[in-house]
């Protein structure tokens, strides 16, 4: 059997954000999805056929399934039907309106066509996990971030954070070890219709670093933006 279980063992980062089952028969795409999701703190289970996926679900818990439709043994629609109540995002080259409508009508949380951007995939994954309450506390040194309740603590003491500071911190956390541009951070904290300058991001990042003593972890990426390294 080609299925494999990849578990996160990093220390000092709190619990993994979610356990995600990736059902994709293209080995290179499967491995890239695993690498990217692991890098941002998720645990991955992988399968290359529908049968392998259903076998894994009998033994392992999954918070979300990223599911291709064109599988060697059965189509993804059938896998979705047999997977029970686990949330599903279809990730597939079958991107016709007919297939998209069928997937969403069958109860999928989202439908992503190939080729796709990995940062967009991660953003859509996090939307679904947030919808199902799977965002967990994030811990780094003396800092604990309660993502669900919008609270930040240092050594057990709650710190005051503005909404923009918290949303910037959340964006860095859910994309940890991934470089985010100033524009991406601006969109995350102020919204796509914000017309202010990107320099605003720099000012707020400096405040977060100082307030949470995270100078060592929030890295400036020259001419691009910032990355939370853990």
C-alpha angles and dihedrals in degrees: 000000000000097000116111139186118224115192128194115238102172114132129217095032101093121234121337110267095237144335109245127192113214114201107188127135095203102091096204094051091044092052093046091052091049093048094049096045093046090050089058094049106268127128116231136210115189135203132172099199136037091246092055090049094053091046091053092049090057090059106027137048117239125190093195140006123217099201133190116208100211102066126160097245107026137357123263093246089065091047090051091052092050096042094077121210098344110125114249134204113190112222107185149137088232094095105154120132089245093056093043092052091047092049094050093043088052088060105264114157092222143350121221122187125216131277094047138172113248094220090053089049091052092048091052091046091053092049090056094044090050089050090055095043096248097135106114135192115286118214129194118167109309092344124097121183119200099205094182096053099032095241133134127200134188116195087345095305118118114238127210113247129177116230091252093050091050094048091049089050091047091051091051092047098049089045096040115163089018122104114238122197121232089250092054091050091046090053091047096052105029104022134246094283094058110121099190127114126278087236085079088071092055092053094050094045089055090052092050092049092051097041095048098030091237098139089122094054108036103073127196111228107208114252091349116064139259142319132196105222117201 
